[in-house]
């Protein structure tokens, strides 16, 4: 009789750890973005932005001076957001506090639709694809753990 509960706990622990690891990866991504905006890692992304705004594969010289700064600001913000998500996953989510689950949902809903809508408006479709992947990393464990927070 206790086996289903044990399996349920293992399932929950798996998804909770997934969220912790995903948050750490988000922190790393934010730091890489802050310090490596002109690296080969962002070459394709930078080209899509340049193409959308200036119709050229490379950023104009004036913009290339601004670009590392704005990426540093954005990468720092991403890092800070994922630190917050990490602590949510480590403590209140692990304790199955409903507010933490809801906080994950609201955080994704506040960010992804706005970011994606503006990205579509400005023609940066690679950003929309990135957003979808980023949301999916949390959506899967949130769907998988719904019953742990809200029952049937």
C-alpha positions, 0 to 999 in steps of 0.5 A: 500500500505504501509503494504508490506514495513512494513512487509518487514522491520519487516522481515529484523529486525528479521534477523538482530536481529538474527545476533546480537544474534548469534554473542553474542552467538559466543562471549560466545562460544569463552569465554567458549572455552578459559576458559573451554577447559577441561570441560565436554562441550568439552569432546566429541570434545577432545576425537575425536581430541585425537582419530584422532591424538593419537588413544586414547580416552584421550589426552596424558599427554604431550598434556594435558598441551598444550591443555588448552593454544591452546584452550585459544588462539583459544577461544580468536580469536573466541571471537574477530572475533564474536565481529567484526561480532556483530558490523557489524550486529549492525550498517552497516548491520542494515543500509543495507550497502552492504559492510557489507553483503559482509563482512559477506559472505567473512568472512565465505568463508575465514574461513569455507572451509579452516577450514573444509578442514584441519579438513577433512585432519586430520580426525576431522570430528566433527569440520566439523559438527560444522563449518557447523552449525556455517555457517548456523547460518549466511547463513540463515539470509544472504539468507533471506535478500539478496533482502534488499541489492541487490534488485531483 
